[in-house]
Amino acid sequence: VNSISPGVIQSDLTTKILGKKGIQEIQKLIPMQRLSKMNEIVNLIAFVVSDYNTYITGQNIIIDGGYTCG
């Protein structure tokens, strides 16, 4: 079993909840200086469940632009 833990994703809902100023503040805390795009999360999911993933198991994969490292 694997799990994926995304950071803050760029979306209409994120903008509605946080507002532009809130998003700017969060981006300052992310080493990549931006929110993730939905396709970046989807691409990781597609890889994890594909036949290309032959050896990753029992992992929680964090995809947050480096936020948890900062």
Stockholm file with secondary structure:
# STOCKHOLM 1.0

chainA/1-70         VNSISPGVIQSDLTTKILGKKGIQEIQKLIPMQRLSKMNEIVNLIAFVVSDYNTYITGQNIIIDGGYTCG
#=GR chainA/1-70 SS CCEEEECCBCSHHHHHHHHHHHHHHHHHHSTTSSCBCHHHHHHHHHHHHSTTCSSCCSCEEEESTTGGGC
#=GC SS_cons        CCEEEECCBCSHHHHHHHHHHHHHHHHHHSTTSSCBCHHHHHHHHHHHHSTTCSSCCSCEEEESTTGGGC
//
